[in-house]
Amino acid sequence: MLFIHGLGARADRWRLNMPAFADAGYHGYALDLPGHGLATKGGNIPSSVPKLASLLVDILDALRVERAFLVGTSLGAHIAATVACEASHRVRGLILVGALGIAPLGDEAASAIRRNVQQTSRDAIAGKLAFVLADSLAVSQTMIEEEWRINNSPGARESFAKLGDYIASDLDRDGVGERLSAYVGALPMLLLWGAKDQAVSIKIAERAKEILSGTDLVMIEDAGHVPYFEKPSAFNKAVLERFGAWRSAGF
């Protein structure tokens, strides 16, 4: 399994999920995308979804993993879906969480994401954390401080400027919804959303389900844009049940 985080996040957001999958017999990897966490930062990082998808295939090669389940959230889901379109033989199944890249985001929402990702003061970070969680009271000072330090580390500002500009200008152009729809039935997929997601709305979830006709949409109650982090037990259970169903179906 390869876990792919979203814009402004990092690999350790999956820390409440990976042990459950390991206990079930899966070997999970999580990585920091360029410009995030402890990865290389600066104005020269790869920032487009196609380039990041190519990077993920290179990572699978380096790990000597022939095929993997891809679990991506938000921008990470867009990247995972692109890998499936470009190298479907490397993908055992897709879990797309609060996904970008399936249904168009629109200019207004894309511009709002650019503004938000480029704001890295403590107050702005506190607001962003409260926005992606259904329970804003769960945002602690420790979380804010940790996020502030990472997102203000050397090169982070330049990375987020580049990523934000890409999202505002080119993200929808690189959408893969129609291309991915050709793999429905041949490649196992699941759409999974927090029922209170404000960042990538339920309207977009429903549109993604229409585009990927025949793909189930699972809603995690009392969760926002990060259901894997906010409601890890419910998330882990939903995904493991789906993996079991896929195995029973011969995938």
C-alpha positions as CSV (number, residue, x, y, z in Angstrom):
1,M,0.0,0.0,0.0
2,L,1.2,3.5,-0.8
3,F,-0.4,6.4,1.2
4,I,-0.4,9.8,-0.6
5,H,-1.1,12.9,1.5
6,G,-2.8,16.1,0.3
7,L,-1.7,19.7,-0.3
8,G,0.1,21.2,2.7
9,A,0.1,17.9,4.7
10,R,2.8,15.2,5.1
11,A,3.4,11.4,5.5
12,D,2.7,11.3,9.3
13,R,-0.9,12.2,8.8
14,W,-1.4,8.5,8.1
15,R,0.0,7.4,11.5
16,L,-3.4,6.4,12.8
17,N,-4.1,4.2,9.8
18,M,-0.9,2.3,8.9
19,P,-0.8,0.1,12.1
20,A,-4.3,-1.3,11.4
21,F,-3.3,-2.2,7.8
22,A,0.0,-3.8,9.0
23,D,-2.0,-5.9,11.5
24,A,-4.2,-7.1,8.7
25,G,-1.1,-8.2,6.7
26,Y,-0.5,-5.3,4.4
27,H,2.8,-3.6,3.9
28,G,2.3,0.2,3.9
29,Y,4.5,3.0,2.7
30,A,3.9,6.8,3.2
31,L,6.0,9.5,1.8
32,D,6.4,13.3,1.9
33,L,5.7,14.8,-1.5
34,P,8.2,17.4,-2.8
35,G,7.7,20.7,-1.0
36,H,6.1,19.0,2.1
37,G,7.1,17.6,5.4
38,L,10.8,16.7,5.4
39,A,11.1,16.4,1.6
40,T,13.1,18.8,-0.7
41,K,11.5,22.2,-0.9
42,G,12.0,25.3,-3.0
43,G,10.9,26.8,-6.3
44,N,12.3,24.0,-8.5
45,I,10.2,21.1,-7.1
46,P,7.9,19.1,-9.4
47,S,4.5,20.6,-8.8
48,S,2.2,19.3,-11.5
49,V,0.1,16.2,-11.0
50,P,1.5,14.4,-14.0
51,K,5.1,14.9,-12.8
52,L,4.2,13.9,-9.2
53,A,2.5,10.8,-10.6
54,S,5.6,9.9,-12.5
55,L,7.6,10.4,-9.3
56,L,5.3,7.8,-7.5
57,V,6.0,5.3,-10.2
58,D,9.7,5.8,-9.8
59,I,9.2,5.3,-6.0
60,L,7.4,2.0,-6.6
61,D,10.4,1.0,-8.8
62,A,12.9,2.0,-6.1
63,L,10.9,0.0,-3.6
64,R,10.7,-3.0,-6.0
65,V,7.0,-3.0,-5.6
66,E,5.3,-4.3,-8.8
67,R,1.7,-3.5,-7.8
68,A,0.2,-1.6,-4.9
69,F,-3.0,-0.3,-3.5
70,L,-2.9,3.5,-3.7
71,V,-4.6,5.4,-0.9
72,G,-4.7,9.1,-1.8
73,T,-6.4,12.1,-0.2
74,S,-7.3,15.4,-1.9
75,L,-4.4,16.3,-4.2
76,G,-2.9,12.9,-3.3
77,A,-6.0,11.2,-4.7
78,H,-5.6,13.1,-8.0
79,I,-2.0,11.9,-8.2
80,A,-3.1,8.3,-7.4
81,A,-5.8,8.4,-10.1
82,T,-3.3,9.7,-12.6
83,V,-0.9,6.8,-11.8
84,A,-3.8,4.5,-12.5
85,C,-4.4,6.1,-15.8
86,E,-0.8,6.1,-16.9
87,A,0.3,2.8,-15.4
88,S,-2.7,0.8,-14.5
89,H,-0.7,-2.4,-14.4
90,R,1.1,-1.1,-11.2
91,V,-2.2,-0.5,-9.3
92,R,-4.1,-3.2,-7.4
93,G,-6.9,-0.8,-6.3
94,L,-7.7,2.9,-5.6
95,I,-9.0,4.5,-2.5
96,L,-9.8,8.1,-3.4
97,V,-10.5,10.3,-0.3
98,G,-12.0,13.7,-0.7
99,A,-10.5,13.6,-4.1
100,L,-9.5,16.3,-6.4
101,G,-9.0,15.6,-10.1
102,I,-12.1,13.5,-10.8
103,A,-14.7,16.2,-11.0
104,P,-13.7,19.8,-12.0
105,L,-13.0,22.0,-9.0
106,G,-13.8,25.3,-10.8
107,D,-11.9,28.6,-10.9
108,E,-13.3,30.1,-7.6
109,A,-12.4,27.1,-5.5
110,A,-9.0,26.6,-7.1
111,S,-8.1,30.3,-6.4
112,A,-9.3,29.9,-2.8
113,I,-6.9,26.9,-2.4
114,R,-4.0,29.0,-3.8
115,R,-4.7,31.8,-1.3
116,N,-5.0,29.4,1.6
117,V,-1.9,27.3,0.9
118,Q,0.2,30.4,0.6
119,Q,-0.8,31.8,4.1
120,T,1.5,30.3,6.7
121,S,1.1,32.5,9.8
122,R,0.1,30.7,13.0
123,D,-3.4,32.2,12.9
124,A,-3.8,31.2,9.3
125,I,-2.6,27.7,10.1
126,A,-5.0,27.4,13.0
127,G,-7.8,28.5,10.7
128,K,-6.9,25.9,8.1
129,L,-6.8,23.1,10.6
130,A,-10.2,24.1,12.0
131,F,-11.5,24.2,8.4
132,V,-10.5,20.6,7.5
133,L,-11.7,19.1,10.7
134,A,-15.4,18.6,11.5
135,D,-14.6,19.3,15.2
136,S,-12.6,22.5,15.3
137,L,-12.1,22.1,19.0
138,A,-9.8,19.2,18.2
139,V,-7.2,21.6,17.0
140,S,-4.5,21.9,19.7
141,Q,-1.7,24.4,20.2
142,T,0.7,21.5,19.6
143,M,-0.8,20.8,16.2
144,I,-0.6,24.5,15.2
145,E,3.0,24.8,16.3
146,E,4.1,21.7,14.5
147,E,2.3,22.7,11.3
148,W,3.7,26.2,11.5
149,R,7.3,25.0,11.9
150,I,7.1,22.6,9.0
151,N,5.3,25.0,6.7
152,N,7.7,27.8,7.4
153,S,10.9,25.7,7.0
154,P,13.5,26.7,4.4
155,G,12.0,26.6,0.9
156,A,8.4,26.0,2.0
157,R,7.2,29.4,1.0
158,E,8.6,29.0,-2.5
159,S,7.1,25.4,-2.8
160,F,3.7,26.5,-1.7
161,A,3.7,29.5,-4.1
162,K,4.5,27.2,-7.0
163,L,2.0,24.5,-6.0
164,G,-0.7,27.2,-5.4
165,D,-0.2,28.7,-8.8
166,Y,-0.4,25.3,-10.4
167,I,-3.7,24.5,-8.7
168,A,-5.2,27.9,-9.7
169,S,-4.2,27.7,-13.3
170,D,-3.8,24.1,-14.4
171,L,-5.3,21.6,-11.9
172,D,-8.6,21.1,-13.7
173,R,-6.8,20.9,-17.0
174,D,-5.0,17.8,-15.7
175,G,-8.2,16.2,-14.4
176,V,-8.5,12.5,-15.1
177,G,-12.1,11.7,-14.3
178,E,-13.2,10.7,-17.9
179,R,-10.0,8.8,-18.4
180,L,-10.3,6.9,-15.1
181,S,-13.9,6.1,-15.9
182,A,-12.7,3.7,-18.6
183,Y,-11.1,1.5,-15.9
184,V,-14.3,1.1,-13.8
185,G,-15.0,-2.6,-13.4
186,A,-11.5,-3.6,-14.4
187,L,-9.7,-1.7,-11.6
188,P,-11.2,-1.7,-8.1
189,M,-12.0,1.8,-6.9
190,L,-13.7,3.4,-3.9
191,L,-14.6,7.0,-3.3
192,L,-14.5,7.9,0.4
193,W,-15.5,11.3,1.9
194,G,-16.0,12.9,5.2
195,A,-19.7,13.7,5.5
196,K,-18.8,17.2,6.7
197,D,-16.1,18.0,4.2
198,Q,-16.0,21.7,3.5
199,A,-12.8,21.7,1.5
200,V,-13.9,19.4,-1.3
201,S,-17.7,19.5,-1.1
202,I,-20.1,16.7,-1.1
203,K,-21.4,18.1,-4.4
204,I,-18.0,17.3,-5.9
205,A,-18.2,13.8,-4.3
206,E,-21.5,13.2,-6.0
207,R,-20.3,14.4,-9.3
208,A,-17.2,12.2,-9.0
209,K,-19.5,9.2,-8.4
210,E,-21.5,10.1,-11.5
211,I,-18.3,10.3,-13.6
212,L,-17.0,7.0,-12.2
213,S,-20.4,5.3,-12.7
214,G,-20.6,2.1,-10.8
215,T,-18.0,3.1,-8.1
216,D,-19.3,3.2,-4.6
217,L,-19.1,6.4,-2.5
218,V,-18.7,5.8,1.3
219,M,-19.4,8.6,3.7
220,I,-17.6,8.8,7.1
221,E,-20.0,10.5,9.6
222,D,-18.8,13.4,11.8
223,A,-15.7,13.8,9.7
224,G,-14.4,16.7,7.6
225,H,-11.8,16.7,4.8
226,V,-9.4,14.3,6.7
227,P,-11.6,11.4,7.8
228,Y,-8.6,9.0,7.9
229,F,-7.1,11.3,10.7
230,E,-10.3,12.4,12.4
231,K,-12.2,9.1,12.4
232,P,-9.4,6.5,11.9
233,S,-11.3,3.5,13.2
234,A,-14.2,4.1,10.8
235,F,-11.9,4.8,7.9
236,N,-9.7,1.7,8.5
237,K,-12.7,-0.5,8.9
238,A,-14.3,0.8,5.6
239,V,-11.1,0.3,3.6
240,L,-10.3,-3.1,5.0
241,E,-13.8,-4.3,4.3
242,R,-13.5,-3.1,0.8
243,F,-10.2,-4.9,0.3
244,G,-11.8,-8.1,1.5
245,A,-14.6,-7.7,-1.0
246,W,-12.2,-7.1,-3.8
247,R,-10.2,-10.2,-2.9
248,S,-13.4,-12.2,-2.9
249,A,-14.2,-10.9,-6.3
250,G,-10.9,-12.1,-7.7
251,F,-9.0,-8.8,-7.8
